[in-house]
Amino acid sequence: MGLDSIWHWAILLVIILLVFGTGKLTRVGSDLGNAVRGFKKAMQGDEDEEKRKAQEKLQADPAPDASGSTSKQRDSSESK
């Protein structure tokens, strides 16, 4: 009796149903689906985090004005 026999799979399915029951099998299926979804979400979260870190590294502070007007404004507001 090989693995390709339909009777082998039918008997195996009956034994599994007798041992675990249909209630446990449905819970196992939904738990497995939730685990796969959680894994996919975690993998996407890692990719999003890496992209965000890469963007933060690429962003630089804005270049200061050549006229220095922001420093004059800051100095005048501090002196008041």
A tleap script that builds the chain and sets N, CA, C and O, in Angstrom:
source leaprc.protein.ff14SB
mol = sequence {
  NMET GLY LEU ASP SER ILE TRP HIE TRP ALA
  ILE LEU LEU VAL ILE ILE LEU LEU VAL PHE
  GLY THR GLY LYS LEU THR ARG VAL GLY SER
  ASP LEU GLY ASN ALA VAL ARG GLY PHE LYS
  LYS ALA MET GLN GLY ASP GLU ASP GLU GLU
  LYS ARG LYS ALA GLN GLU LYS LEU GLN ALA
  ASP PRO ALA PRO ASP ALA SER GLY SER THR
  SER LYS GLN ARG ASP SER SER GLU SER CLYS
}
set mol.1.N position { 0.851 -1.178 0.000 }
set mol.1.CA position { 0.000 0.000 0.000 }
set mol.1.C position { 0.893 1.237 0.000 }
set mol.1.O position { 1.587 1.512 0.979 }
set mol.2.N position { 0.870 1.967 -1.088 }
set mol.2.CA position { 1.726 3.140 -1.220 }
set mol.2.C position { 0.995 4.419 -0.858 }
set mol.2.O position { -0.194 4.412 -0.540 }
set mol.3.N position { 1.728 5.502 -0.916 }
set mol.3.CA position { 1.152 6.801 -0.580 }
set mol.3.C position { 0.206 7.317 -1.661 }
set mol.3.O position { -0.577 8.234 -1.416 }
set mol.4.N position { 0.277 6.733 -2.855 }
set mol.4.CA position { -0.569 7.186 -3.941 }
set mol.4.C position { -1.930 6.492 -3.975 }
set mol.4.O position { -2.764 6.822 -4.819 }
set mol.5.N position { -2.165 5.552 -3.087 }
set mol.5.CA position { -3.433 4.828 -3.050 }
set mol.5.C position { -4.508 5.674 -2.381 }
set mol.5.O position { -4.274 6.262 -1.325 }
set mol.6.N position { -5.677 5.735 -2.991 }
set mol.6.CA position { -6.797 6.514 -2.438 }
set mol.6.C position { -7.298 5.879 -1.140 }
set mol.6.O position { -7.757 6.587 -0.244 }
set mol.7.N position { -7.215 4.570 -1.032 }
set mol.7.CA position { -7.675 3.889 0.191 }
set mol.7.C position { -6.769 4.221 1.377 }
set mol.7.O position { -7.234 4.338 2.511 }
set mol.8.N position { -5.502 4.367 1.110 }
set mol.8.CA position { -4.569 4.748 2.174 }
set mol.8.C position { -4.968 6.101 2.780 }
set mol.8.O position { -5.017 6.246 4.001 }
set mol.9.N position { -5.251 7.083 1.923 }
set mol.9.CA position { -5.625 8.415 2.389 }
set mol.9.C position { -6.995 8.404 3.070 }
set mol.9.O position { -7.202 9.115 4.054 }
set mol.10.N position { -7.929 7.605 2.554 }
set mol.10.CA position { -9.262 7.526 3.161 }
set mol.10.C position { -9.182 6.946 4.567 }
set mol.10.O position { -9.812 7.469 5.487 }
set mol.11.N position { -8.423 5.880 4.746 }
set mol.11.CA position { -8.278 5.260 6.067 }
set mol.11.C position { -7.560 6.217 7.020 }
set mol.11.O position { -7.938 6.332 8.186 }
set mol.12.N position { -6.547 6.887 6.536 }
set mol.12.CA position { -5.809 7.849 7.351 }
set mol.12.C position { -6.724 8.995 7.796 }
set mol.12.O position { -6.657 9.423 8.948 }
set mol.13.N position { -7.565 9.488 6.906 }
set mol.13.CA position { -8.493 10.559 7.241 }
set mol.13.C position { -9.499 10.106 8.297 }
set mol.13.O position { -9.801 10.863 9.220 }
set mol.14.N position { -10.019 8.894 8.178 }
set mol.14.CA position { -10.969 8.361 9.162 }
set mol.14.C position { -10.304 8.251 10.534 }
set mol.14.O position { -10.905 8.616 11.545 }
set mol.15.N position { -9.083 7.755 10.574 }
set mol.15.CA position { -8.371 7.612 11.853 }
set mol.15.C position { -8.130 8.985 12.486 }
set mol.15.O position { -8.301 9.148 13.694 }
set mol.16.N position { -7.742 9.955 11.690 }
set mol.16.CA position { -7.507 11.306 12.210 }
set mol.16.C position { -8.807 11.900 12.747 }
set mol.16.O position { -8.804 12.528 13.806 }
set mol.17.N position { -9.909 11.712 12.038 }
set mol.17.CA position { -11.196 12.219 12.510 }
set mol.17.C position { -11.617 11.553 13.811 }
set mol.17.O position { -12.179 12.209 14.688 }
set mol.18.N position { -11.351 10.254 13.948 }
set mol.18.CA position { -11.705 9.556 15.186 }
set mol.18.C position { -10.848 10.024 16.363 }
set mol.18.O position { -11.349 10.166 17.478 }
set mol.19.N position { -9.577 10.260 16.123 }
set mol.19.CA position { -8.676 10.649 17.213 }
set mol.19.C position { -8.919 12.095 17.645 }
set mol.19.O position { -9.060 12.375 18.835 }
set mol.20.N position { -8.968 12.999 16.690 }
set mol.20.CA position { -9.049 14.416 17.034 }
set mol.20.C position { -10.468 14.959 17.056 }
set mol.20.O position { -10.747 15.890 17.812 }
set mol.21.N position { -11.346 14.430 16.280 }
set mol.21.CA position { -12.696 14.974 16.181 }
set mol.21.C position { -12.732 16.170 15.250 }
set mol.21.O position { -11.696 16.767 14.957 }
set mol.22.N position { -13.908 16.517 14.789 }
set mol.22.CA position { -14.029 17.607 13.819 }
set mol.22.C position { -13.821 18.972 14.467 }
set mol.22.O position { -13.338 19.893 13.809 }
set mol.23.N position { -14.173 19.118 15.731 }
set mol.23.CA position { -14.018 20.411 16.410 }
set mol.23.C position { -12.572 20.830 16.507 }
set mol.23.O position { -12.232 21.981 16.231 }
set mol.24.N position { -11.720 19.905 16.896 }
set mol.24.CA position { -10.297 20.234 17.017 }
set mol.24.C position { -9.679 20.507 15.654 }
set mol.24.O position { -8.820 21.379 15.523 }
set mol.25.N position { -10.107 19.773 14.649 }
set mol.25.CA position { -9.539 19.975 13.315 }
set mol.25.C position { -9.888 21.352 12.756 }
set mol.25.O position { -9.056 21.977 12.099 }
set mol.26.N position { -11.099 21.832 13.006 }
set mol.26.CA position { -11.453 23.166 12.510 }
set mol.26.C position { -10.663 24.240 13.248 }
set mol.26.O position { -10.262 25.236 12.646 }
set mol.27.N position { -10.435 24.048 14.542 }
set mol.27.CA position { -9.630 25.017 15.298 }
set mol.27.C position { -8.179 25.002 14.837 }
set mol.27.O position { -7.532 26.047 14.766 }
set mol.28.N position { -7.667 23.807 14.523 }
set mol.28.CA position { -6.285 23.715 14.044 }
set mol.28.C position { -6.146 24.456 12.721 }
set mol.28.O position { -5.154 25.149 12.495 }
set mol.29.N position { -7.130 24.311 11.855 }
set mol.29.CA position { -7.088 24.998 10.563 }
set mol.29.C position { -7.101 26.507 10.717 }
set mol.29.O position { -6.323 27.200 10.061 }
set mol.30.N position { -7.971 27.030 11.572 }
set mol.30.CA position { -8.031 28.482 11.749 }
set mol.30.C position { -6.784 29.001 12.458 }
set mol.30.O position { -6.292 30.083 12.139 }
set mol.31.N position { -6.273 28.236 13.416 }
set mol.31.CA position { -5.039 28.645 14.099 }
set mol.31.C position { -3.859 28.674 13.135 }
set mol.31.O position { -3.018 29.570 13.201 }
set mol.32.N position { -3.800 27.708 12.255 }
set mol.32.CA position { -2.732 27.673 11.260 }
set mol.32.C position { -2.838 28.857 10.306 }
set mol.32.O position { -1.828 29.461 9.945 }
set mol.33.N position { -4.063 29.189 9.899 }
set mol.33.CA position { -4.272 30.344 9.025 }
set mol.33.C position { -3.864 31.643 9.704 }
set mol.33.O position { -3.241 32.502 9.079 }
set mol.34.N position { -4.211 31.794 10.985 }
set mol.34.CA position { -3.822 32.995 11.728 }
set mol.34.C position { -2.311 33.083 11.883 }
set mol.34.O position { -1.738 34.171 11.824 }
set mol.35.N position { -1.670 31.947 12.081 }
set mol.35.CA position { -0.215 31.939 12.221 }
set mol.35.C position { 0.459 32.368 10.920 }
set mol.35.O position { 1.428 33.126 10.942 }
set mol.36.N position { -0.049 31.889 9.797 }
set mol.36.CA position { 0.524 32.250 8.499 }
set mol.36.C position { 0.320 33.742 8.236 }
set mol.36.O position { 1.233 34.416 7.760 }
set mol.37.N position { -0.886 34.267 8.547 }
set mol.37.CA position { -1.144 35.694 8.364 }
set mol.37.C position { -0.234 36.545 9.248 }
set mol.37.O position { 0.300 37.564 8.809 }
set mol.38.N position { -0.067 36.119 10.483 }
set mol.38.CA position { 0.815 36.843 11.395 }
set mol.38.C position { 2.251 36.847 10.909 }
set mol.38.O position { 2.949 37.855 11.017 }
set mol.39.N position { 2.688 35.724 10.377 }
set mol.39.CA position { 4.048 35.627 9.850 }
set mol.39.C position { 4.231 36.567 8.666 }
set mol.39.O position { 5.240 37.266 8.578 }
set mol.40.N position { 3.259 36.588 7.755 }
set mol.40.CA position { 3.345 37.471 6.594 }
set mol.40.C position { 3.364 38.926 7.028 }
set mol.40.O position { 4.130 39.727 6.494 }
set mol.41.N position { 2.516 39.272 8.003 }
set mol.41.CA position { 2.465 40.650 8.486 }
set mol.41.C position { 3.785 41.044 9.132 }
set mol.41.O position { 4.261 42.163 8.944 }
set mol.42.N position { 4.376 40.133 9.888 }
set mol.42.CA position { 5.662 40.421 10.532 }
set mol.42.C position { 6.760 40.610 9.496 }
set mol.42.O position { 7.620 41.477 9.654 }
set mol.43.N position { 6.738 39.816 8.452 }
set mol.43.CA position { 7.742 39.955 7.400 }
set mol.43.C position { 7.580 41.287 6.672 }
set mol.43.O position { 8.575 41.936 6.349 }
set mol.44.N position { 6.352 41.701 6.410 }
set mol.44.CA position { 6.112 42.982 5.756 }
set mol.44.C position { 6.484 44.123 6.680 }
set mol.44.O position { 6.975 45.152 6.215 }
set mol.45.N position { 6.264 43.971 7.976 }
set mol.45.CA position { 6.631 44.995 8.934 }
set mol.45.C position { 8.122 45.209 8.964 }
set mol.45.O position { 8.577 46.347 9.079 }
set mol.46.N position { 8.901 44.141 8.863 }
set mol.46.CA position { 10.352 44.268 8.831 }
set mol.46.C position { 10.804 45.023 7.593 }
set mol.46.O position { 11.713 45.850 7.664 }
set mol.47.N position { 10.178 44.746 6.466 }
set mol.47.CA position { 10.534 45.436 5.224 }
set mol.47.C position { 10.179 46.912 5.325 }
set mol.47.O position { 10.950 47.767 4.891 }
set mol.48.N position { 8.999 47.220 5.903 }
set mol.48.CA position { 8.588 48.609 6.050 }
set mol.48.C position { 9.537 49.348 6.988 }
set mol.48.O position { 9.882 50.503 6.739 }
set mol.49.N position { 9.956 48.693 8.054 }
set mol.49.CA position { 10.877 49.314 9.001 }
set mol.49.C position { 12.228 49.594 8.348 }
set mol.49.O position { 12.826 50.646 8.575 }
set mol.50.N position { 12.705 48.652 7.539 }
set mol.50.CA position { 13.981 48.847 6.842 }
set mol.50.C position { 13.878 50.017 5.857 }
set mol.50.O position { 14.809 50.814 5.743 }
set mol.51.N position { 12.752 50.119 5.150 }
set mol.51.CA position { 12.564 51.225 4.204 }
set mol.51.C position { 12.543 52.553 4.950 }
set mol.51.O position { 13.141 53.531 4.500 }
set mol.52.N position { 11.851 52.588 6.098 }
set mol.52.CA position { 11.755 53.819 6.864 }
set mol.52.C position { 13.135 54.246 7.381 }
set mol.52.O position { 13.477 55.429 7.353 }
set mol.53.N position { 13.919 53.272 7.852 }
set mol.53.CA position { 15.268 53.590 8.331 }
set mol.53.C position { 16.144 54.091 7.193 }
set mol.53.O position { 16.942 55.008 7.382 }
set mol.54.N position { 16.001 53.497 6.013 }
set mol.54.CA position { 16.795 53.927 4.865 }
set mol.54.C position { 16.420 55.348 4.464 }
set mol.54.O position { 17.291 56.142 4.109 }
set mol.55.N position { 15.128 55.676 4.518 }
set mol.55.CA position { 14.696 57.027 4.177 }
set mol.55.C position { 15.205 58.029 5.203 }
set mol.55.O position { 15.583 59.143 4.841 }
set mol.56.N position { 15.219 57.651 6.476 }
set mol.56.CA position { 15.717 58.553 7.511 }
set mol.56.C position { 17.198 58.829 7.313 }
set mol.56.O position { 17.661 59.945 7.551 }
set mol.57.N position { 17.942 57.823 6.881 }
set mol.57.CA position { 19.360 58.017 6.636 }
set mol.57.C position { 19.591 58.935 5.442 }
set mol.57.O position { 20.539 59.720 5.431 }
set mol.58.N position { 18.724 58.834 4.436 }
set mol.58.CA position { 18.901 59.626 3.229 }
set mol.58.C position { 18.493 61.082 3.428 }
set mol.58.O position { 19.000 61.963 2.734 }
set mol.59.N position { 17.589 61.344 4.362 }
set mol.59.CA position { 17.141 62.709 4.585 }
set mol.59.C position { 18.186 63.452 5.396 }
set mol.59.O position { 18.684 62.957 6.407 }
set mol.60.N position { 18.507 64.645 4.933 }
set mol.60.CA position { 19.491 65.478 5.629 }
set mol.60.C position { 18.797 66.730 6.137 }
set mol.60.O position { 17.689 67.055 5.710 }
set mol.61.N position { 19.449 67.422 7.040 }
set mol.61.CA position { 18.923 68.692 7.508 }
set mol.61.C position { 18.949 69.679 6.359 }
set mol.61.O position { 19.829 69.608 5.501 }
set mol.62.N position { 17.994 70.601 6.330 }
set mol.62.CA position { 18.002 71.582 5.244 }
set mol.62.C position { 19.244 72.463 5.330 }
set mol.62.O position { 19.740 72.769 6.415 }
set mol.63.N position { 19.720 72.853 4.181 }
set mol.63.CA position { 20.919 73.689 4.126 }
set mol.63.C position { 20.600 75.071 4.682 }
set mol.63.O position { 19.522 75.599 4.412 }
set mol.64.N position { 21.503 75.670 5.449 }
set mol.64.CA position { 21.253 77.011 5.992 }
set mol.64.C position { 21.266 78.040 4.872 }
set mol.64.O position { 21.957 77.884 3.865 }
set mol.65.N position { 20.486 79.093 5.070 }
set mol.65.CA position { 20.447 80.177 4.077 }
set mol.65.C position { 21.801 80.854 4.005 }
set mol.65.O position { 22.497 81.000 5.010 }
set mol.66.N position { 22.158 81.262 2.810 }
set mol.66.CA position { 23.432 81.962 2.627 }
set mol.66.C position { 23.376 83.341 3.269 }
set mol.66.O position { 24.397 83.858 3.722 }
set mol.67.N position { 22.166 83.949 3.311 }
set mol.67.CA position { 22.048 85.286 3.874 }
set mol.67.C position { 22.050 85.262 5.398 }
set mol.67.O position { 22.317 86.280 6.035 }
set mol.68.N position { 21.757 84.118 5.976 }
set mol.68.CA position { 21.756 84.015 7.431 }
set mol.68.C position { 20.544 84.672 8.060 }
set mol.68.O position { 20.589 85.053 9.229 }
set mol.69.N position { 19.451 84.814 7.301 }
set mol.69.CA position { 18.265 85.500 7.810 }
set mol.69.C position { 17.632 84.748 8.983 }
set mol.69.O position { 17.061 85.370 9.879 }
set mol.70.N position { 17.727 83.431 8.982 }
set mol.70.CA position { 17.123 82.683 10.089 }
set mol.70.C position { 17.875 82.938 11.381 }
set mol.70.O position { 17.262 83.003 12.446 }
set mol.71.N position { 19.174 83.081 11.310 }
set mol.71.CA position { 19.926 83.341 12.532 }
set mol.71.C position { 19.649 84.749 13.036 }
set mol.71.O position { 19.606 84.976 14.245 }
set mol.72.N position { 19.459 85.699 12.120 }
set mol.72.CA position { 19.121 87.059 12.532 }
set mol.72.C position { 17.759 87.092 13.204 }
set mol.72.O position { 17.572 87.761 14.221 }
set mol.73.N position { 16.802 86.358 12.622 }
set mol.73.CA position { 15.472 86.314 13.212 }
set mol.73.C position { 15.530 85.681 14.588 }
set mol.73.O position { 14.890 86.163 15.523 }
set mol.74.N position { 16.268 84.638 14.717 }
set mol.74.CA position { 16.383 83.933 15.980 }
set mol.74.C position { 17.049 84.840 17.016 }
set mol.74.O position { 16.606 84.912 18.162 }
set mol.75.N position { 18.114 85.529 16.607 }
set mol.75.CA position { 18.818 86.407 17.535 }
set mol.75.C position { 17.932 87.570 17.975 }
set mol.75.O position { 17.950 87.955 19.144 }
set mol.76.N position { 17.165 88.126 17.052 }
set mol.76.CA position { 16.322 89.262 17.403 }
set mol.76.C position { 15.192 88.822 18.330 }
set mol.76.O position { 14.810 89.573 19.228 }
set mol.77.N position { 14.655 87.628 18.131 }
set mol.77.CA position { 13.579 87.170 19.010 }
set mol.77.C position { 14.095 86.798 20.388 }
set mol.77.O position { 13.365 86.922 21.372 }
set mol.78.N position { 15.341 86.342 20.481 }
set mol.78.CA position { 15.899 85.975 21.758 }
set mol.78.C position { 16.223 87.222 22.581 }
set mol.78.O position { 16.119 87.192 23.807 }
set mol.79.N position { 16.610 88.300 21.935 }
set mol.79.CA position { 17.006 89.498 22.657 }
set mol.79.C position { 15.812 90.268 23.198 }
set mol.79.O position { 15.956 91.093 24.101 }
set mol.80.N position { 14.634 90.001 22.648 }
set mol.80.CA position { 13.437 90.735 23.118 }
set mol.80.C position { 12.978 90.175 24.364 }
set mol.80.O position { 11.988 90.646 24.924 }
savepdb mol mol.pdb
quit
